[in-house]
Amino acid sequence: MTVRVPFAAPARESAAIREASLVAFGEILDSGRFVGGPAVSRFEDHFAEFCGTRHCVSVGSGTAALHLALLAAGIGPESRVVTAPTTFIATAEAIRYTGAQIVLVDVEPSTGLLAADHLEPLNLTASDAVIPVHLYGQPTNMSEIAQSAGPARVIEDACQAHGARYGDRRAGSLGDAGCFSFYPTKNLGAAGEGGAIVTDDESLAAECRSRRDHGQSRKYVHQLLGFNYRLDTVQAEVLDLKLVTLDKANARRQEIASCYTQAFARLPGLSTPPEVANSESVFHLYVVQHDRRDELAALLEARGIQTAIHYPVPIHLQPAFADLGLGVGDLPVAERFCDRILSLPMFPGLSDEEVQSVISAVEESVDSLA
Ligand SMILES: *Cc1c(COP(=O)(O)O)cnc(C)c1O
């Protein structure tokens, strides 16, 4: 009998916080305070402490976090912002919102992470920025990025990397600011939408705090052009409850990842996520590569294993970014990467039996393609 293994099951993660969340929700209903308030500040304090930064500014989404961090870093229509084409569309959207020029550079073939050697020839200035995306939970090599970025600001897209480590520091604490998403399937997920900016830079934090709430400096005095990018109180409560077990949940992801990697080592034509020195991935996703990716996905589906592709089309080939003037062949490493990647089931609630089912199905499927 085959066990069906879902790609994701966010409801499984809710069980542990169900009772406490309902109590908190009752208190919120009784208080009449639905946006902001002490619960939001409490979560911000806890998340800043978790990341090892002085400040955390919560917002309504990861996209909002990226947008505000860029604005607060001084990015505008005169700026260039460099990022990788192998990311979720939100990274590029946030750059576009600022009016800056988007510069996409090619990536490392095994990880899909921004290849720092493409930065130096750009001669970036202090009015430019780089957004390294810690794709799938694997931190980018930040010392290489810092060196090649020169005076440009570095804004981390840590939307997939809550708790990941680079050296002895957490993702999000490595650049000028770090941006997180709390979308339900992320390593730290809300019961709805959410996001945050973390930073040690007091004035950057203050500008993000102002702009998330219509640019108010005090009630009805609007110093800056702002947005409605605030976090709900309910989300702050849920996030605060889940933050307590985030390291444990990430450890379970790492355990599943090492079972996968060990089992797949002998399989011909299948590449597994490489171990990257001086860093610790939190495996938001476990992504393998294979030349016959679509056939592999179909074989796995037939064996009850759900898979997904993150992401099938690189940013420069998305219709919404056609005006960048790039086409097929312009960023060849990224294009080949997007054609070969396949995300296997990876979430802390996967049972050992399900992990074994994935392993058996991948072994059979890859062998049958050999
Ligand atoms: C999820 C994600 C975002 C956007 O976060 P939202 O909360 O969905 O707005 C940005 N970048 C990356 C890499 C992501 O995975």
The ligand as a Tripos MOL2 file, in Angstrom:
@<TRIPOS>MOLECULE
LIG
   15    15     1     0     0
SMALL
NO_CHARGES

@<TRIPOS>ATOM
      1 C1          7.4970   34.3250    0.4680 C.3       1 LIG1
      2 C2          8.5750   35.1190   -0.1450 C.ar      1 LIG1
      3 C3          8.4800   36.5130   -0.3240 C.ar      1 LIG1
      4 C4          7.2270   37.3020   -0.1160 C.3       1 LIG1
      5 O1          6.5800   37.1290    1.0740 O.3       1 LIG1
      6 P1          4.9880   37.4210    1.1890 P.3       1 LIG1
      7 O2          4.7740   37.3540    2.6630 O.co2     1 LIG1
      8 O3          4.2950   36.3430    0.4430 O.co2     1 LIG1
      9 O4          4.7350   38.7730    0.6420 O.co2     1 LIG1
     10 C5          9.5870   37.1880   -0.8130 C.ar      1 LIG1
     11 N1         10.7270   36.5370   -1.1440 N.ar      1 LIG1
     12 C6         10.8380   35.2010   -1.0190 C.ar      1 LIG1
     13 C7         12.1270   34.5510   -1.3940 C.3       1 LIG1
     14 C8          9.7680   34.4470   -0.5340 C.ar      1 LIG1
     15 O5          9.8920   33.1160   -0.4380 O.3       1 LIG1
@<TRIPOS>BOND
     1     1     2 1
     2     2     3 ar
     3     2    14 ar
     4     3     4 1
     5     3    10 ar
     6     4     5 1
     7     5     6 1
     8     6     7 2
     9     6     8 1
    10     6     9 1
    11    10    11 ar
    12    11    12 ar
    13    12    13 1
    14    12    14 ar
    15    14    15 1
@<TRIPOS>SUBSTRUCTURE
     1 LIG1         1 GROUP 0 **** ****
